[in-house]
Amino acid sequence: MSSAKDISANIMMTVNVENQEQFDRLIGRIKAIDSVVRVTRGHNS
C-alpha cells in the first residue's frame, strides 16, 4: 500500500443564517470535522 501525498483544499462558501446562534452552531459543526484544520470568517467589501 502506498501513502498519499498531503493534499489540502481551500473552500469558500456563502451561507445565509438567521442569527448568531445559527452561525455559531454552523462554525462549530465545521470545526468538529476531524480533517478540518482551520475555519475563518471572511468579509466581502
N, CA, C, O and CB atoms as a CASP TS submission, in Angstrom:
PFRMAT TS
TARGET T0000
AUTHOR 0000-0000-0000
METHOD Language model
MODEL 1
PARENT N/A
ATOM      1  N   MET     1       0.848  -1.172   0.000  1.00  0.00           N
ATOM      2  CA  MET     1       0.000   0.000   0.000  1.00  0.00           C
ATOM      3  C   MET     1       0.896   1.239   0.000  1.00  0.00           C
ATOM      4  O   MET     1       1.779   1.358   0.850  1.00  0.00           O
ATOM      5  CB  MET     1      -0.966  -0.004   1.224  1.00  0.00           C
ATOM      6  N   SER     2       0.686   2.144  -0.924  1.00  0.00           N
ATOM      7  CA  SER     2       1.487   3.366  -0.981  1.00  0.00           C
ATOM      8  C   SER     2       0.780   4.485  -0.224  1.00  0.00           C
ATOM      9  O   SER     2      -0.448   4.519  -0.142  1.00  0.00           O
ATOM     10  CB  SER     2       1.750   3.785  -2.448  1.00  0.00           C
ATOM     11  N   SER     3       1.570   5.391   0.320  1.00  0.00           N
ATOM     12  CA  SER     3       0.973   6.507   1.057  1.00  0.00           C
ATOM     13  C   SER     3       0.690   7.661   0.102  1.00  0.00           C
ATOM     14  O   SER     3       1.438   7.898  -0.846  1.00  0.00           O
ATOM     15  CB  SER     3       1.904   6.970   2.210  1.00  0.00           C
ATOM     16  N   ALA     4      -0.396   8.370   0.367  1.00  0.00           N
ATOM     17  CA  ALA     4      -0.776   9.517  -0.463  1.00  0.00           C
ATOM     18  C   ALA     4      -0.025  10.752   0.012  1.00  0.00           C
ATOM     19  O   ALA     4       0.300  10.876   1.193  1.00  0.00           O
ATOM     20  CB  ALA     4      -2.313   9.760  -0.414  1.00  0.00           C
ATOM     21  N   LYS     5       0.245  11.651  -0.901  1.00  0.00           N
ATOM     22  CA  LYS     5       0.857  12.926  -0.537  1.00  0.00           C
ATOM     23  C   LYS     5      -0.163  13.755   0.238  1.00  0.00           C
ATOM     24  O   LYS     5      -1.371  13.546   0.126  1.00  0.00           O
ATOM     25  CB  LYS     5       1.357  13.694  -1.802  1.00  0.00           C
ATOM     26  N   ASP     6       0.347  14.694   1.020  1.00  0.00           N
ATOM     27  CA  ASP     6      -0.529  15.597   1.766  1.00  0.00           C
ATOM     28  C   ASP     6      -1.301  16.454   0.773  1.00  0.00           C
ATOM     29  O   ASP     6      -0.704  17.136  -0.060  1.00  0.00           O
ATOM     30  CB  ASP     6       0.286  16.489   2.758  1.00  0.00           C
ATOM     31  N   ILE     7      -2.597  16.421   0.859  1.00  0.00           N
ATOM     32  CA  ILE     7      -3.456  17.180  -0.052  1.00  0.00           C
ATOM     33  C   ILE     7      -4.323  18.114   0.784  1.00  0.00           C
ATOM     34  O   ILE     7      -4.913  17.696   1.780  1.00  0.00           O
ATOM     35  CB  ILE     7      -4.340  16.227  -0.938  1.00  0.00           C
ATOM     36  N   SER     8      -4.396  19.368   0.379  1.00  0.00           N
ATOM     37  CA  SER     8      -5.265  20.315   1.076  1.00  0.00           C
ATOM     38  C   SER     8      -6.098  21.074   0.060  1.00  0.00           C
ATOM     39  O   SER     8      -5.760  21.139  -1.122  1.00  0.00           O
ATOM     40  CB  SER     8      -4.438  21.296   1.945  1.00  0.00           C
ATOM     41  N   ALA     9      -7.188  21.643   0.537  1.00  0.00           N
ATOM     42  CA  ALA     9      -8.077  22.421  -0.322  1.00  0.00           C
ATOM     43  C   ALA     9      -8.604  23.608   0.467  1.00  0.00           C
ATOM     44  O   ALA     9      -8.896  23.499   1.658  1.00  0.00           O
ATOM     45  CB  ALA     9      -9.248  21.550  -0.861  1.00  0.00           C
ATOM     46  N   ASN    10      -8.719  24.720  -0.200  1.00  0.00           N
ATOM     47  CA  ASN    10      -9.369  25.894   0.376  1.00  0.00           C
ATOM     48  C   ASN    10     -10.769  25.955  -0.208  1.00  0.00           C
ATOM     49  O   ASN    10     -10.944  25.924  -1.426  1.00  0.00           O
ATOM     50  CB  ASN    10      -8.562  27.219   0.085  1.00  0.00           C
ATOM     51  N   ILE    11     -11.759  26.041   0.658  1.00  0.00           N
ATOM     52  CA  ILE    11     -13.147  26.072   0.208  1.00  0.00           C
ATOM     53  C   ILE    11     -13.786  27.362   0.704  1.00  0.00           C
ATOM     54  O   ILE    11     -13.774  27.649   1.901  1.00  0.00           O
ATOM     55  CB  ILE    11     -13.939  24.822   0.716  1.00  0.00           C
ATOM     56  N   MET    12     -14.342  28.135  -0.222  1.00  0.00           N
ATOM     57  CA  MET    12     -15.065  29.356   0.131  1.00  0.00           C
ATOM     58  C   MET    12     -16.550  29.081  -0.043  1.00  0.00           C
ATOM     59  O   MET    12     -16.976  28.573  -1.080  1.00  0.00           O
ATOM     60  CB  MET    12     -14.606  30.577  -0.748  1.00  0.00           C
ATOM     61  N   MET    13     -17.339  29.418   0.975  1.00  0.00           N
ATOM     62  CA  MET    13     -18.781  29.199   0.920  1.00  0.00           C
ATOM     63  C   MET    13     -19.500  30.484   1.295  1.00  0.00           C
ATOM     64  O   MET    13     -19.007  31.281   2.094  1.00  0.00           O
ATOM     65  CB  MET    13     -19.206  28.041   1.858  1.00  0.00           C
ATOM     66  N   THR    14     -20.667  30.670   0.710  1.00  0.00           N
ATOM     67  CA  THR    14     -21.568  31.728   1.137  1.00  0.00           C
ATOM     68  C   THR    14     -22.775  31.048   1.748  1.00  0.00           C
ATOM     69  O   THR    14     -23.454  30.258   1.093  1.00  0.00           O
ATOM     70  CB  THR    14     -21.972  32.677  -0.052  1.00  0.00           C
ATOM     71  N   VAL    15     -23.038  31.359   3.006  1.00  0.00           N
ATOM     72  CA  VAL    15     -24.124  30.712   3.737  1.00  0.00           C
ATOM     73  C   VAL    15     -24.955  31.794   4.407  1.00  0.00           C
ATOM     74  O   VAL    15     -24.409  32.683   5.060  1.00  0.00           O
ATOM     75  CB  VAL    15     -23.578  29.689   4.787  1.00  0.00           C
ATOM     76  N   ASN    16     -26.264  31.723   4.250  1.00  0.00           N
ATOM     77  CA  ASN    16     -27.159  32.653   4.934  1.00  0.00           C
ATOM     78  C   ASN    16     -27.677  32.005   6.204  1.00  0.00           C
ATOM     79  O   ASN    16     -28.185  30.884   6.174  1.00  0.00           O
ATOM     80  CB  ASN    16     -28.334  33.076   4.017  1.00  0.00           C
ATOM     81  N   VAL    17     -27.549  32.711   7.318  1.00  0.00           N
ATOM     82  CA  VAL    17     -28.076  32.234   8.592  1.00  0.00           C
ATOM     83  C   VAL    17     -29.024  33.291   9.149  1.00  0.00           C
ATOM     84  O   VAL    17     -28.952  34.464   8.781  1.00  0.00           O
ATOM     85  CB  VAL    17     -26.922  31.925   9.602  1.00  0.00           C
ATOM     86  N   GLU    18     -29.906  32.863  10.032  1.00  0.00           N
ATOM     87  CA  GLU    18     -30.916  33.767  10.581  1.00  0.00           C
ATOM     88  C   GLU    18     -30.418  34.589  11.770  1.00  0.00           C
ATOM     89  O   GLU    18     -30.906  35.692  12.018  1.00  0.00           O
ATOM     90  CB  GLU    18     -32.123  32.977  10.995  1.00  0.00           C
ATOM     91  N   ASN    19     -29.435  34.038  12.510  1.00  0.00           N
ATOM     92  CA  ASN    19     -28.992  34.736  13.722  1.00  0.00           C
ATOM     93  C   ASN    19     -27.613  34.231  14.144  1.00  0.00           C
ATOM     94  O   ASN    19     -27.057  33.316  13.536  1.00  0.00           O
ATOM     95  CB  ASN    19     -30.013  34.540  14.874  1.00  0.00           C
ATOM     96  N   GLN    20     -27.079  34.842  15.189  1.00  0.00           N
ATOM     97  CA  GLN    20     -25.739  34.491  15.676  1.00  0.00           C
ATOM     98  C   GLN    20     -25.685  33.050  16.176  1.00  0.00           C
ATOM     99  O   GLN    20     -24.668  32.377  16.014  1.00  0.00           O
ATOM    100  CB  GLN    20     -25.313  35.444  16.795  1.00  0.00           C
ATOM    101  N   GLU    21     -26.768  32.576  16.779  1.00  0.00           N
ATOM    102  CA  GLU    21     -26.802  31.199  17.284  1.00  0.00           C
ATOM    103  C   GLU    21     -26.613  30.195  16.148  1.00  0.00           C
ATOM    104  O   GLU    21     -25.853  29.236  16.285  1.00  0.00           O
ATOM    105  CB  GLU    21     -28.130  30.926  18.015  1.00  0.00           C
ATOM    106  N   GLN    22     -27.300  30.412  15.031  1.00  0.00           N
ATOM    107  CA  GLN    22     -27.141  29.525  13.874  1.00  0.00           C
ATOM    108  C   GLN    22     -25.724  29.598  13.333  1.00  0.00           C
ATOM    109  O   GLN    22     -25.139  28.574  12.979  1.00  0.00           O
ATOM    110  CB  GLN    22     -28.145  29.888  12.770  1.00  0.00           C
ATOM    111  N   PHE    23     -25.174  30.795  13.268  1.00  0.00           N
ATOM    112  CA  PHE    23     -23.803  30.968  12.787  1.00  0.00           C
ATOM    113  C   PHE    23     -22.823  30.199  13.673  1.00  0.00           C
ATOM    114  O   PHE    23     -21.971  29.462  13.176  1.00  0.00           O
ATOM    115  CB  PHE    23     -23.428  32.465  12.749  1.00  0.00           C
ATOM    116  N   ASP    24     -22.950  30.377  14.976  1.00  0.00           N
ATOM    117  CA  ASP    24     -22.049  29.698  15.915  1.00  0.00           C
ATOM    118  C   ASP    24     -22.177  28.181  15.807  1.00  0.00           C
ATOM    119  O   ASP    24     -21.175  27.466  15.858  1.00  0.00           O
ATOM    120  CB  ASP    24     -22.342  30.146  17.355  1.00  0.00           C
ATOM    121  N   ARG    25     -23.401  27.690  15.658  1.00  0.00           N
ATOM    122  CA  ARG    25     -23.622  26.248  15.534  1.00  0.00           C
ATOM    123  C   ARG    25     -22.997  25.717  14.253  1.00  0.00           C
ATOM    124  O   ARG    25     -22.373  24.656  14.265  1.00  0.00           O
ATOM    125  CB  ARG    25     -25.124  25.927  15.563  1.00  0.00           C
ATOM    126  N   LEU    26     -23.157  26.440  13.145  1.00  0.00           N
ATOM    127  CA  LEU    26     -22.580  26.035  11.865  1.00  0.00           C
ATOM    128  C   LEU    26     -21.054  25.983  11.941  1.00  0.00           C
ATOM    129  O   LEU    26     -20.444  25.003  11.514  1.00  0.00           O
ATOM    130  CB  LEU    26     -23.021  26.996  10.753  1.00  0.00           C
ATOM    131  N   ILE    27     -20.445  27.023  12.479  1.00  0.00           N
ATOM    132  CA  ILE    27     -18.988  27.060  12.605  1.00  0.00           C
ATOM    133  C   ILE    27     -18.506  25.918  13.491  1.00  0.00           C
ATOM    134  O   ILE    27     -17.494  25.284  13.192  1.00  0.00           O
ATOM    135  CB  ILE    27     -18.523  28.415  13.177  1.00  0.00           C
ATOM    136  N   GLY    28     -19.220  25.655  14.573  1.00  0.00           N
ATOM    137  CA  GLY    28     -18.854  24.559  15.467  1.00  0.00           C
ATOM    138  C   GLY    28     -18.896  23.208  14.777  1.00  0.00           C
ATOM    139  O   GLY    28     -18.022  22.369  14.995  1.00  0.00           O
ATOM    140  N   ARG    29     -19.900  22.995  13.951  1.00  0.00           N
ATOM    141  CA  ARG    29     -20.013  21.717  13.239  1.00  0.00           C
ATOM    142  C   ARG    29     -18.918  21.552  12.194  1.00  0.00           C
ATOM    143  O   ARG    29     -18.392  20.455  12.010  1.00  0.00           O
ATOM    144  CB  ARG    29     -21.380  21.604  12.574  1.00  0.00           C
ATOM    145  N   ILE    30     -18.576  22.629  11.516  1.00  0.00           N
ATOM    146  CA  ILE    30     -17.496  22.544  10.524  1.00  0.00           C
ATOM    147  C   ILE    30     -16.168  22.266  11.227  1.00  0.00           C
ATOM    148  O   ILE    30     -15.385  21.433  10.769  1.00  0.00           O
ATOM    149  CB  ILE    30     -17.405  23.857   9.688  1.00  0.00           C
ATOM    150  N   LYS    31     -15.911  22.960  12.337  1.00  0.00           N
ATOM    151  CA  LYS    31     -14.664  22.754  13.083  1.00  0.00           C
ATOM    152  C   LYS    31     -14.577  21.350  13.669  1.00  0.00           C
ATOM    153  O   LYS    31     -13.477  20.842  13.891  1.00  0.00           O
ATOM    154  CB  LYS    31     -14.542  23.784  14.198  1.00  0.00           C
ATOM    155  N   ALA    32     -15.716  20.717  13.923  1.00  0.00           N
ATOM    156  CA  ALA    32     -15.740  19.381  14.533  1.00  0.00           C
ATOM    157  C   ALA    32     -15.339  18.272  13.560  1.00  0.00           C
ATOM    158  O   ALA    32     -15.091  17.144  13.986  1.00  0.00           O
ATOM    159  CB  ALA    32     -17.122  19.092  15.079  1.00  0.00           C
ATOM    160  N   ILE    33     -15.273  18.572  12.270  1.00  0.00           N
ATOM    161  CA  ILE    33     -14.853  17.578  11.279  1.00  0.00           C
ATOM    162  C   ILE    33     -13.362  17.316  11.480  1.00  0.00           C
ATOM    163  O   ILE    33     -12.554  18.245  11.485  1.00  0.00           O
ATOM    164  CB  ILE    33     -15.153  18.064   9.808  1.00  0.00           C
ATOM    165  N   ASP    34     -13.006  16.037  11.646  1.00  0.00           N
ATOM    166  CA  ASP    34     -11.628  15.663  12.001  1.00  0.00           C
ATOM    167  C   ASP    34     -10.566  16.261  11.088  1.00  0.00           C
ATOM    168  O   ASP    34      -9.531  16.718  11.574  1.00  0.00           O
ATOM    169  CB  ASP    34     -11.494  14.175  11.985  1.00  0.00           C
ATOM    170  N   SER    35     -10.790  16.270   9.803  1.00  0.00           N
ATOM    171  CA  SER    35      -9.748  16.696   8.871  1.00  0.00           C
ATOM    172  C   SER    35      -9.721  18.205   8.626  1.00  0.00           C
ATOM    173  O   SER    35      -8.867  18.684   7.879  1.00  0.00           O
ATOM    174  CB  SER    35      -9.930  15.988   7.565  1.00  0.00           C
ATOM    175  N   VAL    36     -10.630  18.961   9.234  1.00  0.00           N
ATOM    176  CA  VAL    36     -10.642  20.415   9.056  1.00  0.00           C
ATOM    177  C   VAL    36      -9.552  21.020   9.934  1.00  0.00           C
ATOM    178  O   VAL    36      -9.509  20.790  11.143  1.00  0.00           O
ATOM    179  CB  VAL    36     -12.044  21.019   9.409  1.00  0.00           C
ATOM    180  N   VAL    37      -8.676  21.795   9.308  1.00  0.00           N
ATOM    181  CA  VAL    37      -7.548  22.395  10.013  1.00  0.00           C
ATOM    182  C   VAL    37      -7.904  23.775  10.548  1.00  0.00           C
ATOM    183  O   VAL    37      -7.560  24.115  11.680  1.00  0.00           O
ATOM    184  CB  VAL    37      -6.335  22.487   9.093  1.00  0.00           C
ATOM    185  N   ARG    38      -8.596  24.573   9.730  1.00  0.00           N
ATOM    186  CA  ARG    38      -8.882  25.954  10.122  1.00  0.00           C
ATOM    187  C   ARG    38     -10.196  26.406   9.512  1.00  0.00           C
ATOM    188  O   ARG    38     -10.522  26.058   8.377  1.00  0.00           O
ATOM    189  CB  ARG    38      -7.739  26.895   9.691  1.00  0.00           C
ATOM    190  N   VAL    39     -10.949  27.187  10.280  1.00  0.00           N
ATOM    191  CA  VAL    39     -12.184  27.801   9.798  1.00  0.00           C
ATOM    192  C   VAL    39     -12.075  29.284  10.105  1.00  0.00           C
ATOM    193  O   VAL    39     -11.835  29.669  11.250  1.00  0.00           O
ATOM    194  CB  VAL    39     -13.471  27.158  10.465  1.00  0.00           C
ATOM    195  N   THR    40     -12.250  30.121   9.084  1.00  0.00           N
ATOM    196  CA  THR    40     -12.210  31.566   9.294  1.00  0.00           C
ATOM    197  C   THR    40     -13.426  32.199   8.649  1.00  0.00           C
ATOM    198  O   THR    40     -14.032  31.638   7.736  1.00  0.00           O
ATOM    199  CB  THR    40     -10.909  32.178   8.722  1.00  0.00           C
ATOM    200  N   ARG    41     -13.767  33.363   9.137  1.00  0.00           N
ATOM    201  CA  ARG    41     -14.876  34.124   8.571  1.00  0.00           C
ATOM    202  C   ARG    41     -14.290  35.244   7.723  1.00  0.00           C
ATOM    203  O   ARG    41     -13.503  36.058   8.206  1.00  0.00           O
ATOM    204  CB  ARG    41     -15.816  34.690   9.691  1.00  0.00           C
ATOM    205  N   GLY    42     -14.683  35.276   6.460  1.00  0.00           N
ATOM    206  CA  GLY    42     -14.212  36.326   5.570  1.00  0.00           C
ATOM    207  C   GLY    42     -15.228  37.444   5.486  1.00  0.00           C
ATOM    208  O   GLY    42     -16.402  37.255   5.802  1.00  0.00           O
ATOM    209  N   HIS    43     -14.775  38.601   5.062  1.00  0.00           N
ATOM    210  CA  HIS    43     -15.658  39.756   4.908  1.00  0.00           C
ATOM    211  C   HIS    43     -15.570  40.250   3.477  1.00  0.00           C
ATOM    212  O   HIS    43     -14.480  40.496   2.959  1.00  0.00           O
ATOM    213  CB  HIS    43     -15.288  40.889   5.908  1.00  0.00           C
ATOM    214  N   ASN    44     -16.718  40.394   2.846  1.00  0.00           N
ATOM    215  CA  ASN    44     -16.751  40.926   1.478  1.00  0.00           C
ATOM    216  C   ASN    44     -16.793  42.437   1.525  1.00  0.00           C
ATOM    217  O   ASN    44     -17.438  43.018   2.398  1.00  0.00           O
ATOM    218  CB  ASN    44     -17.965  40.377   0.690  1.00  0.00           C
ATOM    219  N   SER    45     -16.114  43.071   0.598  1.00  0.00           N
ATOM    220  CA  SER    45     -16.103  44.537   0.532  1.00  0.00           C
ATOM    221  C   SER    45     -17.251  45.023  -0.301  1.00  0.00           C
ATOM    222  O   SER    45     -17.417  46.230  -0.479  1.00  0.00           O
ATOM    223  CB  SER    45     -14.783  45.057  -0.041  1.00  0.00           C
TER
END
